[in-house]
Amino acid sequence: MSPILEINDLKNKARRRVPKMFFDYADSGSWTESTYHANESDFAKIKLRQRIAVDMTNRSLKTQMVGQDVAMPVALAPTGLTGMQHADGEILAAQAAEEFGIPFTLSTMSICSIEAVAEKTKKPFWFQLYVMKDKDFIGNLIDRAKAAGCSALVLTLDLQILGQRHKDLRNGLSAPPKFTPKHIYQMATRPLWCLGMLKTKNHTFGNIVGHAKGVSDLSSLSSWTAEQFDPQLNWKDVEWIRERWGGPIILKGILDVEDARMAAQTGADAIIVSNHGGRQLDGAPSSIEVLPSIVDAVGDQIEVHMDGGIRSGQDVLKAKCLGAKGTYIGRPFLYGLGADGKAGVAKALDIIRTELDVTMALCGKRDINDLDRSIIYPPEGLQNTRSWG
Ligand SMILES: Cc1cc2nc3c(=O)[nH]c(=O)nc-3n(C[C@H](O)[C@H](O)[C@H](O)COP(=O)(O)O)c2cc1C
């Protein structure tokens, strides 16, 4: 068996362990997947400045995100159906993050409920909220997150209508999975996954089923999203949600300078520069491409975080250099989870930490909080970075 040395090794292992419909759910973007791929490839265009003969002892990756201590500037992004990559996936990922000392963000569309994750963890985690038409249900979700001791609310603003991901439609994705010959075959060829699923009761959307009015079965994610997500979401909603929540709030899905300026005026604590991992507006620029212009516009008013395309510690370093106070990883931890459960998530984090630490040293820096644009070369051909000093 070949050793696990990089995130791609975890991805390959997850492909062998997770039924195709769920592996594909993670490894997909909308329509042509151009934004999904640009998120990764634009990182590779940024080059690092090698420095020598600089003291590299006593290095530190410790910093803060929304005032909370983190072992490195990386949080686990909210991802729906995580409990379908591996049985009890949200609980295992939350435990791995807690042990590592970074935030775990539970999605509204999780399999394990807020309460189930809270019961199996010791430290507070973050909760991600989607805005639906049923405002009582949203208010109730916020109250449940508060009762569970969640220490930040991530409000996602870029998914009021679902970007089409061809693979999910072709695969007939649902949770729990359907029992058609195709789906039975996909599961039967992944026996360890099946064994795990037989041992848990968490098989469908734990935050929703039994809580939202009239919802007893959520087998079709896309039709439920189309019916329930509120297409009239606007900045006023951010206001009442922020008031109802009363704690640190992070606005997710900002990709445009104008929207960043609006977001900075809401009183939120942070924004996440994000295109939802290339799963919403295909053809939008990569997150790393727009990050510098958003930092330049609002970085002195609000904490700026980013996600999308991070596959290594080097990518985290580049985002930090460009002004992100924190980053999030989605697929890298999902691949770890699918490959090896909690140990796989821990492995993904360990890989990223080592890559980040060694890269920082080779660039002549010892403190993650000292990174700035001086140690990277502005890439040719990324239009939003032309103005780099
Ligand atoms: C399988 C999957 C499910 C996701 N589900 C959610 C979700 O429920 N809520 C949300 O705000 N973002 C969701 N996202 C987007 C992530 O939070 C994050 O923006 C994205 O994964 C970052 O890109 P990366 O996967 O390249 O790290 C999802 C992403 C993936 C890959």
The ligand as a Tripos MOL2 file, in Angstrom:
@<TRIPOS>MOLECULE
LIG
   31    33     1     0     0
SMALL
NO_CHARGES

@<TRIPOS>ATOM
      1 C1        -19.6500   18.2180   -0.8940 C.3       1 LIG1
      2 C2        -19.7760   19.6630   -0.5490 C.ar      1 LIG1
      3 C3        -20.8900   20.0960    0.1500 C.ar      1 LIG1
      4 C4        -21.0090   21.4410    0.5110 C.ar      1 LIG1
      5 N1        -22.0790   21.8460    1.2750 N.ar      1 LIG1
      6 C5        -22.1230   23.1150    1.7430 C.ar      1 LIG1
      7 C6        -23.1260   23.5010    2.6720 C.ar      1 LIG1
      8 O1        -23.9590   22.7090    3.0870 O.2       1 LIG1
      9 N2        -23.1320   24.7930    3.0850 N.ar      1 LIG1
     10 C7        -22.2030   25.7080    2.6520 C.ar      1 LIG1
     11 O2        -22.2520   26.8690    3.0530 O.2       1 LIG1
     12 N3        -21.2300   25.3540    1.7890 N.ar      1 LIG1
     13 C8        -21.1620   24.0780    1.3510 C.ar      1 LIG1
     14 N4        -20.1390   23.6930    0.5210 N.ar      1 LIG1
     15 C9        -19.0890   24.6640    0.1660 C.3       1 LIG1
     16 C10       -17.9650   24.6350    1.2050 C.3       1 LIG1
     17 O3        -18.3830   25.1760    2.4300 O.3       1 LIG1
     18 C11       -16.7450   25.4230    0.7400 C.3       1 LIG1
     19 O4        -17.1450   26.6960    0.3260 O.3       1 LIG1
     20 C12       -15.9920   24.7350   -0.4000 C.3       1 LIG1
     21 O5        -15.9970   23.3460   -0.2230 O.3       1 LIG1
     22 C13       -14.5540   25.2320   -0.4480 C.3       1 LIG1
     23 O6        -13.8880   24.6720   -1.5160 O.3       1 LIG1
     24 P1        -12.9260   23.3810   -1.4290 P.3       1 LIG1
     25 O7        -13.8370   22.1900   -1.3520 O.co2     1 LIG1
     26 O8        -12.1690   23.4540   -2.7050 O.co2     1 LIG1
     27 O9        -12.0860   23.5090   -0.1910 O.co2     1 LIG1
     28 C14       -20.0070   22.3600    0.1350 C.ar      1 LIG1
     29 C15       -18.8910   21.9160   -0.5760 C.ar      1 LIG1
     30 C16       -18.7620   20.5770   -0.9090 C.ar      1 LIG1
     31 C17       -17.5410   20.1280   -1.6420 C.3       1 LIG1
@<TRIPOS>BOND
     1     1     2 1
     2     2     3 ar
     3     2    30 ar
     4     3     4 ar
     5     4     5 ar
     6     4    28 ar
     7     5     6 ar
     8     6     7 ar
     9     6    13 1
    10     7     8 2
    11     7     9 ar
    12     9    10 ar
    13    10    11 2
    14    10    12 ar
    15    12    13 ar
    16    13    14 ar
    17    14    15 1
    18    14    28 ar
    19    15    16 1
    20    16    17 1
    21    16    18 1
    22    18    19 1
    23    18    20 1
    24    20    21 1
    25    20    22 1
    26    22    23 1
    27    23    24 1
    28    24    25 2
    29    24    26 1
    30    24    27 1
    31    28    29 ar
    32    29    30 ar
    33    30    31 1
@<TRIPOS>SUBSTRUCTURE
     1 LIG1         1 GROUP 0 **** ****
